[in-house]
Amino acid sequence: KKIILLLKIVMSAVLLFTLFTKVGISEPLSLLKNVDFGILFIIFILSIIVLFIGSLNIKILANKLNKQIGIWRMFNYYTTSHSIGNLLPGKFGDLSILYFFKKDGLKIGESGAMYFIDKAISLALLLLASLIGMFIFIEPLGRGTIIFLFALFLILLIFLLGYRKIFIFAKRILGNYLQKFEGFQSTIELYLRHGKKEIFYNFVLTLVRLLLSALVILLAFKSIDPDIQIRFIHVITIYALTAIISLLPISLSGLGIRESIAVLLYSYLGISPQLSFSAYLLLLIFKVVFTALFILKYFIFAGHAKADSSFDLLTKHNPP
C-alpha cells in the first residue's frame, strides 16, 4: 500500500511538473497578481454554500433513519471528512464521515448505505453531464458512438433501480468488507422502497451543487480575465469530465490529472493554457486553504470537547 501511495504521489508530481513545463509558470503567476478580490469573495461564499448543500444532502438521508442530526453538526462532519479526503489518496478520507456517525448511534452499515446512495446520485449526474460534454469535444463522426453510450447508460440506470442489483453492485465494490457493514442491505432497501422522496431531494440538491461548483470555476476565470468569453454549459461539462477522470486511482486525489485535462479541454475552446492553468491554480489554492481551515477547526473543537468532558468528570467526582 505504501508503494502504491508513493506511485500516486510521483504520478501527481510528474503530471504537475509536465504541466508547468508546457505552460510555464511566470505568465500564470503574473495573471494571478491581477485577480479581482471582489469575485474571490463571491467564490469563497459559493464554496461554503456548496459544502453546506453536501452536508444537507446527507442530513436528508439521515432523517429517514430517524436520526435527527443538527445541520451544523452535520456540516462539521461533512467538512472534516471532505478535508481529510483532500489529504488522503483516492476517496478513502471521505469515508471518515462514517466514524463520526457512530457517535450518533448509526451502525456502520446504515451510514455506509447513506454514503453509497449519496455518491451514486453524484456519480450518475457527473456521468450524464460528461456524456453531454462529449458531444462538444468529439467530432461529428464519433457522435454515433456517444449516442450509443448514452442509451447504454440509461439502460444501466434503469437496470440498477432494482435494489438487489444495487446490493450486488455494492458487494462487488466492497468485497469482504461488506460483512462488517451490518444493516447495509436493509438500509438500501428502506431508501428504495420508502425513501424515494429523500432520494429525489438529494438528486435536486446534488444538481444544484454541480451547477454551483461549475459557477465557481467560471468565476475563477472571470476573476483573472473579466472579458473572457466562455459558455456556462462548457464549464459544466468540463467540470464533470475532469471529476470523472479524477476518480481514476493513478494519482493523489486526482491532483495533476484534473488540471492537465482541464487545460487540454479549455484549449479546444480557444482558452489559452496559461489562463486556464491560472484559474485551476487559483482553485487549488482555495482547496488547500479550506482543507487547512476545516482540519484546524476540527482539532480546535475536538480539544474543547475533551476539555468540557474532563471538566464534567472532575465536577462529578468533586462537587463544589
Phi, psi and omega in degrees: 000322179295323179294318179297317178298317179297319179297322178294320178296317178297317180298315179298317180296318180295316180297317179293320179296318178297319179295316177300320181293317182287317186271327186093167182241331184294314182291314176303319180293323178293326177294323181291339180291340185252024183293150177274112184289336175296317178291324178299322178295321177297319178300319179299312181296315181296324179296321176295318180297319178300316178293323179296318178297321178300318178290326178294324177302313180293321180298320179299318178291323180293326180299329180294336180266014181060034176249097184275078178274127181302148185297323181286327174295317177296321178298321178295315177301311187294313182293325179292313180294323178297319180292319177297323177297331177287338183268326184266156180293151180063217178242021183296328180297327179299331181290350178296342178296335177295326178295318181296324182294336179298331179293338182259015175084011178274131174290155182299328178290322179293311180292327176295323177293319176301313180299316182297314181295316180299315180290326179295320178294317179298316181295320180298317180292321178295319178296319179297313179296326179293318179296320176297320181295330180295335177295332182281322189257359178248138182300153182309326181295337181265001185285337176297322177297319181294321177298318178298316180295323179295316178296320178297321178298317180295320179296316179297323180296316178295321180298324182282354181293336175291126188298328180290327176294321179296319180297317179297318179299315179295322181296322179293325180287313187274338179060226183292340180295340182296334179297331180279348183266066179298129180092001182296307183296316181295327179288321175300315179298320179300314181294317185285337178268318188236002183243029182296327179296316180295321178295321179295315178300318179298318180299313181297314180293325177294322176297316177298319180296321178297315181295319180292323178297319177293323178297323177300317179295316178300317179293329176297319175295315182295328180292335180266317180225095183299338184267005183296138179254109181211133182279141183297325180297326177294319179296318180300311184291322178292322176300315180295316180298315180292325179295318179293313182294328180294343179287345178298128186280054182240001179215178182276098180054034178080002181296129181098312178293312182303312183291320181294314180296320180297315179299318180296312184292320179292331177295329176295336180267005178089010178272130183297142178303326181295319181290313181294323178293322178298318180297316181286333174292322176297316178295325178294322177296317177301317182298317179295317180296314179298317180299314180297317182296314183287326175294316178298318179299319181297313182292326178294311181291325177295321177296319178296320181296318179294321180295319179295320180295319179296320180295317179298320180293321181294314181291333179292319181273341180230071182294149181294000000 
